[in-house]
Amino acid sequence: MTPPLPKSGVCPLCEYSFCSELCKDSARAYFKCPECFLIFVPSHCFLSAKDELLLYQQHQNHVADPEYRKFLNRVFVPLAERLSPHSSGLDFGCGPGPALAAMFSEAGHQMKLFDLFFAREMSVFHDTYDFIVSTEVFEHLHEPWTELQRLWKCLKPGGWLGVMTKRCKDESRFCQWFYRIDPSHVIFFSDQTFQWVARLLDADLYILSDDVVLMQKKTKPSES
C-alpha cells in the first residue's frame, strides 16, 4: 500500500520547514514555499537516476536542428548581446546535443560543458567564467540552492548567469499547467523566486520573457 503523501514539506531552495500543499494529482503532491515562493515536489516522488536518464534519452535535440536553435535563441540572443568578444562560458546541463554551446562557440566564445548524465566533468567547476548558461535545466534540480551557489562561485565579477525555465505565472492554475506534468520536473520558479535568489546572491536580475532570466554578478559587493 502506498503511504499517504505528507501535508507539509521542506523547501529545497531556502529550507523553510513548513511549506503547505498547493495541490496534488494521482502521482505527486506539489508544495509552495511562503518564504522563497518556490513550488516543489517532495523528494520521495523523484524519479530514479536510471528512469531520469531514460527520459532524457528520448529527447530529440540535435546540434544542427534549426528549429531547436530558434528555440535557444530566446536566451542566446540577449545574453550574447551583453558579452565581450572571446568570452569564456559554461553550458550547465548541456544534454547529449549541446547546441547552445555550439552557437556560442560559433560566435567566437570559448565553451566548456557540464551535464549530470552526458558530460559529467567535475573539473569545470574549478574554473571561472564570464558567463554560464542553463536551458531547461533548473526545473530538474534536486538541490537548487547548492547548484546556484556553485555556479555563482564560478562566475567572474561582472559575469552573467542565463537561465531558461518556464516560470509559474498563476498558481491558481498550476494543476492545469502542462509544464508540471513531466515527471522529471520537480521544482518550479516564479518571478518572486528569482527575485529572492537575486537578493541572496546580491545579483542584478533581468526578467526578459516568460522563460528567460539573466542575473549579473556585481563587480563589487553591495554595501550592507
C-alpha contacts under 8 A as a table, 3 or more apart, distances in Angstrom:
res1	aa1	res2	aa2	distance
5	L	28	R	7.95
5	L	29	A	6.91
6	P	9	G	7.03
7	K	20	S	6.43
7	K	21	E	5.75
8	S	17	S	7.93
8	S	18	F	5.62
8	S	19	C	5.21
8	S	20	S	4.88
8	S	21	E	6.04
8	S	31	F	7.23
9	G	17	S	6.21
9	G	18	F	5.78
9	G	19	C	5.09
9	G	20	S	6.83
9	G	21	E	7.88
9	G	31	F	6.83
9	G	42	P	6.79
10	V	15	E	5.59
10	V	16	Y	5.60
10	V	17	S	4.34
10	V	18	F	6.19
10	V	19	C	6.19
11	C	14	C	5.78
11	C	15	E	4.57
11	C	16	Y	5.25
11	C	17	S	6.53
11	C	19	C	6.73
11	C	33	C	6.17
11	C	38	L	7.53
11	C	40	F	7.31
12	P	15	E	5.55
12	P	40	F	7.76
12	P	142	H	7.29
12	P	143	E	5.99
12	P	144	P	6.60
12	P	145	W	7.22
13	L	36	C	7.57
13	L	38	L	7.39
13	L	143	E	7.03
13	L	144	P	5.58
13	L	145	W	4.99
14	C	35	E	7.41
14	C	36	C	6.55
14	C	145	W	7.20
16	Y	19	C	6.80
16	Y	33	C	7.00
16	Y	35	E	6.81
18	F	33	C	7.86
19	C	31	F	6.07
19	C	32	K	5.73
19	C	33	C	4.90
19	C	34	P	6.74
20	S	31	F	5.50
20	S	32	K	5.92
20	S	33	C	7.10
21	E	24	K	7.69
21	E	29	A	6.90
21	E	30	Y	5.83
21	E	31	F	4.28
21	E	32	K	6.42
22	L	29	A	7.74
22	L	30	Y	5.59
22	L	31	F	5.04
22	L	32	K	5.88
23	C	29	A	6.07
23	C	30	Y	5.49
23	C	31	F	7.18
23	C	175	C	6.66
24	K	27	A	7.67
24	K	28	R	5.68
24	K	29	A	4.04
24	K	30	Y	5.74
24	K	175	C	7.53
25	D	28	R	5.59
25	D	29	A	6.42
27	A	45	C	7.89
28	R	41	V	6.92
28	R	45	C	6.33
29	A	41	V	6.11
29	A	42	P	7.19
30	Y	39	I	6.51
30	Y	40	F	5.51
30	Y	41	V	4.96
30	Y	42	P	7.35
31	F	39	I	5.42
31	F	40	F	5.32
31	F	41	V	6.41
31	F	42	P	7.74
32	K	37	F	6.17
32	K	38	L	5.77
32	K	39	I	4.38
32	K	40	F	6.53
33	C	36	C	5.89
33	C	37	F	4.80
33	C	38	L	5.37
33	C	39	I	6.40
34	P	37	F	5.33
34	P	38	L	7.96
36	C	192	Q	7.09
36	C	193	T	5.26
36	C	196	W	5.82
36	C	197	V	7.92
37	F	189	F	7.52
37	F	190	S	6.97
37	F	192	Q	6.30
37	F	193	T	5.30
38	L	187	I	6.95
38	L	188	F	5.99
38	L	189	F	5.39
38	L	190	S	6.83
38	L	193	T	5.84
39	I	187	I	5.75
39	I	188	F	5.07
39	I	189	F	6.72
40	F	186	V	5.61
40	F	187	I	4.30
40	F	188	F	6.19
41	V	45	C	6.71
41	V	46	F	7.63
41	V	186	V	5.07
41	V	187	I	6.40
42	P	45	C	5.77
42	P	46	F	7.34
42	P	186	V	7.94
43	S	46	F	5.31
43	S	142	H	7.69
46	F	183	P	7.65
46	F	184	S	7.20
46	F	186	V	7.21
47	L	50	K	7.92
47	L	51	D	5.95
47	L	52	E	5.80
47	L	183	P	7.06
47	L	184	S	6.58
48	S	51	D	5.24
48	S	52	E	6.09
49	A	52	E	5.03
49	A	53	L	6.11
50	K	53	L	5.24
50	K	54	L	6.30
51	D	54	L	5.05
51	D	55	L	6.27
52	E	55	L	5.18
52	E	56	Y	6.39
52	E	184	S	6.47
53	L	56	Y	5.11
53	L	57	Q	6.13
53	L	117	F	6.88
54	L	57	Q	5.15
54	L	58	Q	6.74
55	L	58	Q	5.47
55	L	59	H	7.37
56	Y	59	H	5.46
57	Q	60	Q	8.00
57	Q	96	P	7.99
61	N	65	D	7.26
61	N	68	Y	6.57
61	N	96	P	7.87
61	N	97	G	5.88
61	N	99	A	7.90
62	H	65	D	5.31
62	H	68	Y	7.31
62	H	97	G	5.17
62	H	98	P	7.70
62	H	99	A	6.69
63	V	68	Y	7.93
63	V	69	R	7.79
63	V	97	G	5.37
63	V	98	P	6.05
63	V	99	A	4.08
63	V	100	L	7.80
63	V	102	A	7.16
64	A	69	R	7.56
64	A	99	A	7.03
65	D	68	Y	5.34
65	D	69	R	6.29
66	P	69	R	5.01
66	P	70	K	6.09
67	E	70	K	4.97
67	E	71	F	6.32
68	Y	71	F	5.04
68	Y	72	L	6.29
68	Y	99	A	7.97
69	R	72	L	4.94
69	R	73	N	6.10
69	R	99	A	6.93
69	R	100	L	7.37
70	K	73	N	5.10
70	K	74	R	7.48
71	F	74	R	6.11
72	L	75	V	5.88
72	L	76	F	6.05
72	L	100	L	6.61
72	L	135	T	7.81
73	N	76	F	4.57
73	N	77	V	5.36
74	R	77	V	6.24
74	R	78	P	7.27
74	R	212	V	7.13
75	V	78	P	5.88
75	V	79	L	6.13
75	V	162	G	6.85
75	V	163	V	7.46
75	V	164	M	6.69
75	V	212	V	6.19
76	F	79	L	5.38
76	F	80	A	5.78
76	F	100	L	7.33
76	F	103	M	7.85
76	F	104	F	7.68
77	V	80	A	5.22
77	V	81	E	6.18
78	P	81	E	5.25
78	P	82	R	6.79
79	L	82	R	5.35
79	L	83	L	6.68
79	L	160	W	7.83
79	L	162	G	6.84
79	L	214	L	7.63
80	A	83	L	5.28
80	A	104	F	7.68
83	L	87	S	6.65
83	L	130	D	7.91
84	S	87	S	5.86
85	P	108	G	6.83
85	P	109	H	6.93
86	H	108	G	5.41
86	H	109	H	4.46
86	H	110	Q	6.52
87	S	108	G	7.81
87	S	109	H	4.99
87	S	110	Q	6.25
87	S	129	Y	7.85
87	S	130	D	5.83
87	S	131	F	7.57
88	S	109	H	5.87
88	S	110	Q	4.75
88	S	111	M	6.00
88	S	129	Y	5.22
88	S	130	D	5.22
88	S	131	F	6.57
89	G	109	H	7.05
89	G	110	Q	6.05
89	G	111	M	4.81
89	G	112	K	6.34
89	G	129	Y	5.34
89	G	130	D	5.88
89	G	131	F	4.81
89	G	132	I	5.43
89	G	133	V	7.56
90	L	101	A	7.83
90	L	111	M	5.58
90	L	112	K	4.81
90	L	113	L	5.71
90	L	114	F	7.37
90	L	124	V	7.98
90	L	129	Y	6.85
90	L	131	F	6.63
90	L	132	I	4.73
90	L	133	V	6.35
91	D	94	C	5.48
91	D	98	P	7.91
91	D	100	L	7.44
91	D	101	A	6.00
91	D	111	M	7.11
91	D	112	K	6.31
91	D	113	L	5.01
91	D	114	F	6.24
91	D	132	I	6.01
91	D	133	V	5.13
91	D	134	S	6.02
92	F	113	L	6.34
92	F	114	F	5.04
92	F	115	D	6.22
92	F	132	I	6.86
92	F	133	V	6.09
92	F	134	S	5.05
92	F	135	T	7.94
92	F	137	V	7.95
93	G	113	L	7.64
93	G	114	F	5.63
93	G	115	D	4.25
93	G	116	L	6.85
93	G	134	S	6.13
93	G	135	T	7.27
93	G	137	V	5.99
94	C	97	G	7.00
94	C	98	P	5.01
94	C	99	A	7.96
94	C	100	L	7.70
94	C	101	A	7.58
94	C	113	L	6.27
94	C	114	F	6.10
94	C	115	D	5.52
94	C	118	F	7.85
94	C	119	A	7.68
94	C	134	S	7.44
94	C	135	T	7.79
95	G	98	P	5.97
95	G	115	D	5.98
95	G	117	F	7.54
95	G	118	F	5.89
95	G	119	A	7.60
96	P	118	F	5.62
96	P	119	A	7.93
98	P	101	A	5.50
98	P	102	A	6.45
98	P	113	L	7.98
99	A	102	A	4.98
99	A	103	M	6.23
100	L	103	M	5.00
100	L	104	F	6.38
101	A	104	F	5.22
101	A	105	S	6.09
101	A	111	M	6.15
101	A	112	K	7.68
101	A	113	L	7.56
102	A	105	S	4.97
102	A	106	E	6.05
103	M	106	E	5.12
103	M	107	A	6.34
104	F	107	A	4.95
104	F	108	G	6.59
104	F	109	H	5.56
104	F	110	Q	7.61
104	F	111	M	7.27
105	S	108	G	5.16
105	S	109	H	4.82
105	S	110	Q	5.87
105	S	111	M	6.30
106	E	109	H	7.26
112	K	124	V	7.06
113	L	119	A	6.51
113	L	121	E	7.80
113	L	124	V	7.53
114	F	118	F	7.73
114	F	119	A	5.00
114	F	120	R	5.70
114	F	121	E	6.11
114	F	122	M	7.62
114	F	124	V	7.21
115	D	118	F	5.25
115	D	119	A	4.52
115	D	120	R	5.27
115	D	121	E	7.78
116	L	119	A	6.39
116	L	120	R	5.11
117	F	120	R	6.23
121	E	124	V	6.28
122	M	125	F	5.94
122	M	126	H	7.86
123	S	126	H	5.40
123	S	127	D	7.59
124	V	127	D	5.76
125	F	128	T	7.44
125	F	150	R	7.55
125	F	151	L	7.74
125	F	154	C	6.38
126	H	154	C	7.48
127	D	154	C	6.30
128	T	153	K	7.66
128	T	154	C	4.40
128	T	155	L	5.37
128	T	156	K	5.88
129	Y	132	I	6.86
129	Y	154	C	6.08
129	Y	155	L	5.01
129	Y	156	K	5.67
129	Y	159	G	7.08
130	D	155	L	6.11
130	D	156	K	5.66
130	D	158	G	7.52
130	D	159	G	4.63
130	D	160	W	6.50
131	F	155	L	6.49
131	F	156	K	7.93
131	F	159	G	5.26
131	F	160	W	4.53
131	F	161	L	5.75
131	F	162	G	7.63
132	I	151	L	7.55
132	I	155	L	7.29
132	I	160	W	6.30
132	I	161	L	4.87
132	I	162	G	6.26
133	V	161	L	5.77
133	V	162	G	4.59
133	V	163	V	6.01
134	S	137	V	6.04
134	S	138	F	7.42
134	S	161	L	7.91
134	S	162	G	6.21
134	S	163	V	5.00
134	S	164	M	6.29
135	T	138	F	7.62
135	T	163	V	5.82
135	T	164	M	4.49
135	T	165	T	6.55
136	E	139	E	6.77
136	E	163	V	7.86
136	E	164	M	5.58
136	E	165	T	5.10
136	E	166	K	7.96
137	V	140	H	5.51
137	V	141	L	6.94
137	V	164	M	7.62
137	V	165	T	6.99
138	F	141	L	5.37
138	F	144	P	7.38
138	F	163	V	7.62
138	F	164	M	7.82
138	F	165	T	6.33
138	F	187	I	7.55
139	E	165	T	6.55
139	E	184	S	7.98
139	E	185	H	5.12
139	E	186	V	5.93
139	E	187	I	4.93
139	E	188	F	5.76
139	E	189	F	7.66
140	H	184	S	5.89
140	H	185	H	4.97
140	H	186	V	5.63
140	H	187	I	6.60
141	L	144	P	5.34
141	L	147	E	7.87
141	L	186	V	7.10
141	L	187	I	6.99
142	H	186	V	7.25
142	H	187	I	7.87
143	E	146	T	5.58
143	E	147	E	6.39
144	P	147	E	5.15
144	P	148	L	6.02
145	W	148	L	5.01
145	W	149	Q	6.10
146	T	149	Q	5.33
146	T	150	R	6.25
147	E	150	R	5.08
147	E	151	L	6.15
148	L	151	L	5.18
148	L	152	W	6.01
149	Q	152	W	5.06
149	Q	153	K	6.21
150	R	153	K	5.32
150	R	154	C	6.58
151	L	154	C	5.12
151	L	155	L	6.66
152	W	155	L	5.29
152	W	161	L	7.95
152	W	201	L	7.84
152	W	217	K	7.84
153	K	156	K	7.85
155	L	158	G	7.97
155	L	159	G	5.46
155	L	160	W	7.18
155	L	161	L	7.87
155	L	217	K	7.26
156	K	159	G	5.09
156	K	217	K	7.44
157	P	217	K	5.57
157	P	218	K	5.80
157	P	219	T	4.49
157	P	220	K	7.36
158	G	216	Q	6.09
158	G	217	K	4.90
158	G	218	K	5.25
158	G	219	T	4.94
159	G	216	Q	5.66
159	G	217	K	5.36
159	G	218	K	7.81
160	W	214	L	6.73
160	W	215	M	5.71
160	W	216	Q	4.53
160	W	217	K	6.38
161	L	214	L	5.66
161	L	215	M	5.13
161	L	216	Q	6.33
162	G	212	V	7.32
162	G	213	V	6.07
162	G	214	L	4.57
162	G	215	M	6.57
163	V	211	D	7.94
163	V	212	V	5.73
163	V	213	V	5.43
163	V	214	L	6.31
164	M	211	D	5.27
164	M	212	V	4.53
164	M	213	V	6.63
165	T	189	F	7.86
165	T	211	D	4.91
165	T	212	V	6.49
166	K	179	Y	7.62
166	K	188	F	7.69
166	K	189	F	7.56
166	K	210	D	6.28
166	K	211	D	4.30
166	K	212	V	7.65
167	R	188	F	6.33
167	R	189	F	5.11
167	R	190	S	4.79
167	R	191	D	7.01
167	R	210	D	6.39
167	R	211	D	6.02
168	C	171	E	6.49
168	C	174	F	7.19
168	C	188	F	6.50
168	C	189	F	6.21
168	C	190	S	4.98
168	C	191	D	7.90
169	K	190	S	6.48
169	K	191	D	7.79
170	D	173	R	5.67
170	D	174	F	6.48
171	E	174	F	4.73
172	S	175	C	7.78
173	R	176	Q	5.41
173	R	177	W	6.44
174	F	177	W	5.05
174	F	180	R	7.69
175	C	180	R	7.51
177	W	180	R	6.04
177	W	181	I	7.60
178	F	181	I	5.65
178	F	182	D	7.96
179	Y	182	D	6.43
179	Y	185	H	7.72
180	R	183	P	7.66
180	R	185	H	6.29
180	R	186	V	7.85
180	R	188	F	7.97
181	I	185	H	7.51
182	D	185	H	5.47
183	P	186	V	7.29
185	H	188	F	7.71
189	F	192	Q	7.87
189	F	193	T	5.55
189	F	194	F	6.88
190	S	193	T	5.03
190	S	194	F	6.54
191	D	194	F	5.35
191	D	195	Q	6.24
191	D	207	I	7.70
192	Q	195	Q	4.92
192	Q	196	W	6.13
193	T	196	W	5.03
193	T	197	V	6.25
194	F	197	V	4.92
194	F	198	A	6.02
194	F	205	L	7.79
195	Q	198	A	5.06
195	Q	199	R	6.27
195	Q	205	L	7.13
196	W	199	R	5.25
196	W	200	L	6.41
197	V	200	L	5.19
197	V	201	L	6.13
198	A	201	L	5.12
198	A	202	D	5.65
198	A	203	A	4.76
198	A	204	D	6.57
198	A	205	L	6.16
198	A	215	M	7.23
199	R	202	D	4.96
199	R	203	A	6.45
200	L	203	A	7.80
202	D	217	K	7.41
202	D	218	K	7.32
202	D	221	P	7.20
202	D	222	S	7.03
203	A	215	M	5.95
203	A	216	Q	5.56
203	A	217	K	5.19
203	A	218	K	6.20
204	D	215	M	5.44
204	D	216	Q	5.10
204	D	217	K	6.74
204	D	218	K	7.15
205	L	213	V	7.24
205	L	214	L	5.97
205	L	215	M	4.59
205	L	216	Q	6.66
206	Y	213	V	5.64
206	Y	214	L	5.07
206	Y	215	M	6.19
207	I	212	V	6.52
207	I	213	V	4.53
207	I	214	L	6.53
208	L	211	D	7.85
208	L	212	V	5.62
208	L	213	V	5.60
208	L	214	L	7.51
209	S	212	V	5.24
209	S	213	V	7.14
218	K	221	P	6.21
218	K	222	S	7.86
